[in-house]
Amino acid sequence: MTRDEWLARFAKELGAAPPGPDEIDALLDLAAAAAHASERQAAPLSCWLAARAGVAPSDALDIARRIAG
């Protein structure tokens, strides 16, 4: 199963739309910023936290980059 197939199926089960290309790029960059600035486990948890807070992936990435310095 490809990444996009997984996301489509998972999103359907969650009752949500899958992320678009720009959101995917921002989320992957957010995960990278968190992983490189701290422990690797911070990557998925930072994405989860941004989603829980209702913050757009691009805005969360800006915050992560600011924190990472």
N, C-alpha and C positions, 0 to 999 in steps of 0.2 A: 504494500500500500504506500502510495506517495504521501508526502507531507500534506499536499492540498486535498487529497482524498480523505486523509485522516481528519483534517480540520473540518471539512464539509460534513463528514459523518458525525464527528463529535459535536459540532455546532448544532446539527439537526437534533441530536439527542438532548442537548441542553435547551433547545427552543430559542436559539440565537442565530444570528447571521455570522458566517465565518469572517475573519479579518480580510480586508482587501490588501492588495499589494503594498501600498504605502504603510498600512498598519503593520503588516508582517515585517517590513524592513525596520520600522521603528522599534517593534518589540524585540527583534533579534539584536538590534543595536543597544537597546536598553539592557537586555540580558548580558551582552558582552561588557558593557560599562560596569554593571554590578559585579560581574565575575572577576574583572580585572582590578577593580578597586577594593575588593574584599574577598571573602571566601566564596568559592564557586556556588555554594548552595544559595547564595543571595540572588543569583540570576533568576531562577523561576519564581522565587518568592517575591522579588521586586515586581515582576510582571503581574503576579496575582494581586499584590498590594495596590498597584496602580489601577487595576481593573476594579477592585473592591471599592476604591476611593472614587471611581467614576472619572478618572483622569485619562485623557486621550493619550495613546502611546507616544505621540510626538512631544506632547507636553511633559510626560513622565521622563522621556529621554533627555529633554532639556534640564530637568531637575537633577537627574542622575549625573549628567556631565558636570553640572555645577558642583555637586557634592564631591565627585571624584577629583575635581580640580585639575 
